[in-house]
Amino acid sequence: MDGCLLGMAGCALGRSLGRQFRWFWAAYAVSAFGTWLAFDTFALIAILALDAGPTEVSVLAAAGLAVGALVAVPLGPWVEFRRKRPVMIAMDLIRFAALLSVPAAYVLGRLSFAQLLVVAVVVGAADIAFTAASGACLKALVRSEDLLVANGRFEATTWTATALGPPLGTAAIGLVGPVTSVAANAVSFLLSAAGIRAIGGREPRPARAAAPPRPGAGDLLEGWRYILASPALRPLFFNTVLVSGLIMATSPLLAVLMLGELGFAPWQYGLAFGVPCVGGLIGSRMARPLIARFGRHKVMLTAGTLRACWSLGLAFISPGPAGLFLVIAVEFGLITCMGVFNPVFATYRLEQFPSDRVARTLAAWSITNKATVAAMTGGWGLLAGLTSPRTAIAIAGLLLLATSLLLPRHDRTPLLKNADQAPPERQTLA
């Protein structure tokens, strides 16, 4: 399963990380491909099949994230004290069942906007639980010195899937129907569950304290407290959450603008976001050599700053080939910078988390990210309704330029081989 897609994505990135990691990577690859095959599919279904406008499309994107994040609040602590692989398999199966209900309802003529909302909520909550478990699983499977290699491979795989998925998915929508890619995405989660099951080996049950707290919002607060107390993680937390929120808030508006006002075909929309993902592959391959030459902090600061400089260009899209080329150029620049930044950031973040708090802290980070994306998506939908999608995209682009000010200008922590060495309040200034 991993010999083809993963070979493209980065088999040349370095040494083997073992059979268990290869199965984990394969599971990630197949689910990533399915996810990007269904890129913006709910928005496309709402626009093409349910005649939804910009406000409804934004509400669909925002509500699923917001309620999913709320439902996921107790899941982070719950995941912390359980074996991670069974949790990941369960979340994959939940996403499979929820997504499969969409094509089933469509075939029966019963698909509604309300069902799309419910499915988005279920998938959003399962995404958060899966992310929390997978981070802890990766840290257990891979030695700390190999984390950057592993995250680089995941990043390359993501951009390979992103390059291939949207053009194929939107082409399938045009040829077969609007729910085809949703069905394929559902099947990808079933295959992902099989890949995680194939990792094998005995996963030890996480050790509990003498009187462990009951999983809940109070326990999850430890994750937020840990992040906010860390001089290394705090600025990156605010930066990454806001950048993600501003980029994702404009995604449904861009779909409405391109597929509606500007008259692009679905396959052109998919092409515009598929081709630039080659930049993600390039960026992920550049990360390690750049760190070796310039150092990790300088690479994070530079790539993190540059990734905020592109989105404003999307406000100037015009109809026809010139407009399509502009979207591809802007997305290529943005994604290349993200391809460098993301694996470096993901590795640095995991290194700062103690092993007994990884799931809770990642869940806290993920919930904040999804809630912020939801709030901004809803707000930008209202802004687009009051002004226009183009104006709302321009405002988001301007605000993105300011997010680089949140990046740490100095490396505040030494490189730790194990985050358990010191809690954030004990970490010294470099």
C-alpha positions in Angstrom: 0.0 0.0 0.0 2.8 2.4 0.8 5.2 1.4 -2.1 3.7 3.8 -4.7 2.3 6.9 -3.0 4.9 6.9 -0.3 7.7 6.3 -2.8 6.7 9.6 -4.5 6.4 11.4 -1.2 9.8 10.8 0.3 11.4 7.4 0.3 14.6 9.2 -0.5 14.3 11.3 2.6 16.6 9.0 4.6 17.0 5.8 6.6 14.3 3.3 7.3 12.4 4.0 10.5 11.1 0.4 10.8 8.2 -1.8 9.8 5.8 -0.4 12.4 6.4 3.2 11.2 5.9 2.1 7.6 2.4 0.8 8.4 1.7 3.9 10.3 2.9 6.0 7.4 0.8 3.9 4.9 -2.3 4.4 7.0 -1.6 8.1 7.1 -1.0 8.2 3.3 -4.3 6.5 2.4 -6.4 8.6 4.7 -4.6 11.8 3.5 -5.3 10.9 -0.1 -8.9 10.3 0.7 -9.3 13.5 2.6 -7.8 15.6 -0.2 -9.8 13.7 -2.8 -12.8 15.1 -1.0 -11.3 18.6 -0.8 -14.1 21.1 -0.1 -16.6 18.5 -1.2 -19.2 19.5 1.4 -19.0 23.1 0.1 -19.3 21.9 -3.5 -22.3 19.7 -2.6 -23.9 22.6 -0.8 -23.3 24.9 -3.8 -24.0 22.5 -6.7 -26.7 20.2 -5.2 -28.4 22.3 -2.5 -28.0 25.8 -4.1 -26.3 27.2 -1.0 -24.9 30.8 -0.9 -21.7 32.1 0.7 -23.3 32.5 4.2 -24.6 29.0 4.2 -21.4 27.5 2.9 -19.4 29.4 5.6 -21.9 28.2 8.3 -21.4 24.6 7.1 -17.7 24.9 7.4 -17.8 26.8 10.8 -20.5 24.7 12.5 -18.9 21.4 12.0 -15.6 22.7 13.4 -17.1 24.5 16.3 -19.4 21.8 17.6 -16.8 19.1 16.8 -14.3 21.0 18.9 -16.8 21.3 21.8 -17.7 17.6 21.6 -13.9 16.8 21.6 -13.2 18.6 24.9 -13.4 15.4 27.0 -11.8 13.3 24.3 -8.2 14.5 24.8 -7.9 13.5 28.5 -9.8 10.3 27.7 -7.3 9.4 24.9 -4.3 10.1 27.3 -5.0 7.1 29.5 -5.8 4.6 26.8 -3.8 2.7 24.2 -3.5 5.0 21.2 -3.9 2.6 18.3 -7.4 1.2 19.3 -8.5 4.9 19.7 -7.2 5.7 16.2 -8.9 2.7 14.7 -12.2 3.6 16.4 -12.0 7.2 15.1 -11.3 5.9 11.6 -14.4 3.7 11.7 -16.5 6.5 13.1 -15.5 8.7 10.2 -16.0 5.9 7.7 -19.6 5.4 8.9 -20.5 9.1 9.1 -19.1 9.9 5.7 -20.7 6.9 4.0 -24.1 8.2 5.1 -23.8 11.1 2.7 -23.7 9.2 -0.6 -26.3 6.8 0.8 -28.7 9.7 1.5 -28.0 11.3 -1.8 -28.8 8.1 -3.7 -32.1 7.8 -1.8 -32.9 11.5 -2.5 -32.9 12.4 1.2 -29.7 14.4 1.5 -30.1 17.7 3.3 -28.1 20.6 4.6 -28.8 19.5 8.2 -27.3 16.1 7.5 -24.1 17.7 6.1 -23.9 19.7 9.3 -24.2 16.6 11.5 -21.7 14.6 9.6 -19.2 17.6 9.7 -19.6 17.7 13.5 -19.0 14.0 13.9 -16.0 14.0 11.6 -14.6 17.1 13.3 -14.7 15.6 16.7 -13.2 12.3 15.5 -10.4 14.2 13.7 -9.4 15.9 17.0 -9.3 12.6 18.9 -7.4 10.9 16.1 -4.8 13.7 16.0 -4.3 13.6 19.7 -3.7 9.8 19.6 -1.6 9.9 16.5 0.9 12.4 17.9 1.5 10.2 21.0 1.7 7.1 18.8 4.3 8.7 16.6 6.4 9.7 19.6 6.3 6.2 20.9 7.1 4.5 17.5 10.0 6.8 16.5 13.2 7.8 18.4 13.4 11.5 19.2 16.3 12.0 16.8 14.2 10.6 13.9 11.1 12.8 14.6 12.1 15.4 12.0 12.6 12.6 9.4 9.2 11.1 10.2 7.4 14.5 10.1 9.1 15.4 6.9 7.7 12.2 5.3 4.3 12.9 6.6 4.5 16.5 5.2 5.7 15.2 1.8 2.9 12.7 1.8 0.3 15.4 2.7 1.4 17.5 -0.3 1.5 14.6 -2.6 -2.1 13.7 -1.7 -3.0 17.4 -1.9 -1.5 17.7 -5.4 -3.3 14.6 -6.7 -6.6 14.6 -4.7 -8.4 17.8 -5.6 -8.0 17.5 -9.4 -9.1 13.9 -9.3 -11.9 14.5 -6.8 -13.4 17.5 -8.7 -13.1 15.6 -12.0 -15.0 12.7 -10.4 -17.7 15.1 -9.2 -18.1 16.5 -12.8 -18.2 13.0 -14.4 -20.0 10.9 -11.8 -21.7 13.1 -9.3 -21.1 15.4 -6.3 -20.9 12.6 -3.6 -18.4 10.3 -5.4 -15.3 11.7 -3.6 -17.1 11.6 -0.2 -17.6 7.8 -0.7 -13.9 7.5 -1.6 -12.9 9.4 1.5 -15.0 7.1 3.6 -13.3 4.0 2.2 -9.9 5.7 2.9 -10.6 5.8 6.6 -11.5 2.1 6.5 -8.2 1.3 4.9 -6.4 3.6 7.4 -7.9 1.6 10.2 -6.6 -1.6 8.6 -3.1 -0.1 8.3 -3.0 0.9 11.9 -4.2 -2.6 12.9 -1.3 -4.0 10.9 1.3 -2.1 12.9 1.3 -5.0 15.3 3.4 -5.4 18.4 2.1 -4.9 21.9 1.3 -1.3 22.8 1.7 -0.8 26.6 -1.2 0.7 28.5 -0.3 4.3 29.6 0.7 4.6 33.2 -1.7 6.4 35.5 -1.0 8.5 38.5 -2.1 7.1 41.9 -5.4 9.1 41.7 -5.8 10.2 38.0 -8.3 12.9 37.4 -11.5 12.0 35.5 -11.2 12.9 31.9 -12.9 16.2 31.3 -12.5 19.9 30.6 -10.6 20.4 33.8 -8.0 17.8 32.9 -7.7 19.2 29.4 -6.9 22.6 30.9 -3.5 21.1 31.8 -2.8 21.0 28.1 -3.6 24.7 27.7 -1.7 25.6 30.9 1.3 23.8 29.7 1.3 25.6 26.3 0.7 29.0 27.7 3.3 28.6 30.4 6.0 27.7 27.9 8.0 30.7 26.4 8.9 28.4 23.5 5.4 27.2 22.6 3.2 30.1 23.5 4.1 32.4 20.5 3.9 29.5 18.1 0.5 28.5 19.5 -1.0 31.9 18.8 0.7 32.3 15.4 -0.2 28.9 14.0 -3.8 29.1 15.3 -4.4 32.5 13.7 -2.7 31.7 10.5 -4.7 28.5 10.1 -7.9 30.4 11.0 -7.4 33.2 8.5 -6.4 30.8 5.7 -9.3 28.4 6.2 -11.8 31.2 6.8 -11.4 32.2 3.2 -11.6 28.8 1.7 -15.4 28.6 1.3 -15.5 32.2 0.1 -12.9 31.4 -2.6 -15.0 28.4 -3.7 -18.1 30.6 -4.0 -16.1 33.3 -5.8 -14.4 30.9 -8.3 -17.4 28.6 -8.9 -20.0 31.3 -8.9 -19.1 34.9 -9.8 -16.0 34.0 -11.9 -17.5 30.9 -13.6 -14.7 28.4 -13.1 -15.5 24.8 -13.7 -15.1 22.3 -10.7 -12.1 20.7 -12.4 -10.4 24.1 -12.8 -11.1 24.8 -9.1 -9.5 21.4 -8.2 -6.5 22.1 -10.5 -5.9 25.5 -8.9 -5.3 23.8 -5.6 -3.8 20.6 -6.8 -0.9 21.8 -9.0 0.6 24.2 -6.3 1.0 21.3 -3.9 4.2 20.3 -5.7 5.5 23.2 -3.7 4.7 21.3 -0.5 6.9 18.4 -1.7 9.7 20.8 -2.5 9.4 22.6 0.8 9.3 19.4 2.9 12.5 18.2 1.1 14.2 21.5 1.8 13.5 21.5 5.5 16.4 19.3 6.7 19.1 20.9 4.5 18.0 24.4 5.5 18.1 23.5 9.2 21.6 22.0 8.8 22.8 25.3 7.2 20.9 28.0 9.1 19.5 26.4 12.3 16.0 25.4 13.3 14.9 28.7 14.8 15.9 30.8 11.8 14.2 28.4 9.4 11.0 28.5 11.4 11.0 32.2 11.7 11.7 32.8 8.0 9.3 30.2 6.6 6.7 31.2 9.1 7.0 34.8 8.0 6.9 34.1 4.3 3.9 31.9 4.5 1.8 34.9 5.6 2.7 37.0 2.6 0.8 35.3 -0.2 -2.9 35.1 0.5 -3.6 38.8 -0.2 -3.0 38.0 -3.9 -6.2 35.9 -4.0 -8.3 39.1 -3.7 -7.2 40.0 -7.2 -8.5 36.9 -9.1 -10.0 37.6 -12.5 -12.0 35.2 -14.8 -10.2 33.1 -17.4 -6.7 31.7 -17.7 -5.0 34.7 -16.1 -7.1 34.3 -12.9 -6.4 30.6 -12.8 -2.7 31.2 -13.1 -2.8 33.8 -10.3 -4.4 31.3 -7.9 -1.9 28.6 -8.8 1.1 31.0 -8.3 -0.2 32.4 -5.0 -1.0 28.9 -3.7 2.4 27.6 -4.9 4.3 30.2 -2.9 2.1 29.7 0.2 2.3 25.9 0.1 6.1 25.9 -0.5 6.6 28.0 2.7 4.2 25.8 4.6 6.1 22.7 3.4 9.2 24.0 5.0 7.6 25.3 8.2 5.2 22.5 9.1 7.6 19.5 9.7 10.1 21.7 11.6 7.3 23.2 13.8 5.6 19.7 14.3 8.9 18.2 15.4 9.8 21.1 17.7 6.3 21.0 19.3 6.5 17.2 20.0 9.9 17.6 21.6 8.5 20.1 24.0 5.7 17.9 25.2 6.2 15.5 28.1 5.3 11.9 27.2 2.5 11.7 29.7 0.8 14.9 28.4 1.1 14.5 24.6 -2.5 13.6 23.9 -4.0 16.2 26.2 -1.8 19.0 25.0 -2.2 18.1 21.3 -6.0 17.9 21.9 -6.0 21.3 23.5 -4.0 22.7 20.6 -6.3 21.0 18.0 -9.5 22.1 19.8 -8.3 25.7 19.9 -7.3 25.6 16.2 -10.6 24.1 15.1 -12.6 26.5 17.3 -10.7 29.5 15.9 -11.2 28.3 12.3 -14.9 27.9 13.0 -15.3 31.3 14.5 -13.3 33.0 11.8 -15.1 31.0 9.0 -18.5 32.1 10.4 -17.3 35.7 10.8 -15.9 35.9 7.4 -19.1 34.4 5.9 -21.0 37.2 7.5 -18.4 39.7 6.3 -18.7 38.4 2.8 -22.5 38.7 3.0 -22.2 42.3 4.1 -19.5 43.2 1.6 -18.4 40.6 -1.0 -16.3 37.4 -1.0 -13.5 39.3 -2.7 -13.4 42.0 0.0 -13.5 39.5 2.8 -10.6 37.6 1.2 -8.6 40.9 1.0 -9.1 41.7 4.7 -8.0 38.2 5.7 -4.9 38.6 3.6 -4.0 41.9 5.2 -4.4 40.4 8.7 -2.3 37.5 7.8 0.6 39.9 7.1 0.5 40.9 10.8 0.7 37.3 12.2 4.4 37.2 11.6 4.8 39.6 14.5 3.7 36.7 16.8 6.6 34.5 15.8 9.4 34.3 18.4 12.3 36.4 17.3 14.8 34.5 19.5 15.1 30.8 20.3 13.9 30.7 23.9 14.7 27.0 24.6 17.7 24.8 24.0 17.1 21.7 21.8 15.8 19.1 24.1 16.1 15.4 23.1 13.3 14.6 25.5 10.7 17.1 26.6 10.4 15.3 30.0 13.8 16.8 30.9 12.2 20.0 32.1 8.7 21.5 32.4 8.2 24.8 30.6 8.4 27.0 33.7 12.0 25.5 34.3 13.3 26.0 30.8 16.0 28.6 30.6 16.4 31.3 28.1 18.9 30.4 25.4 
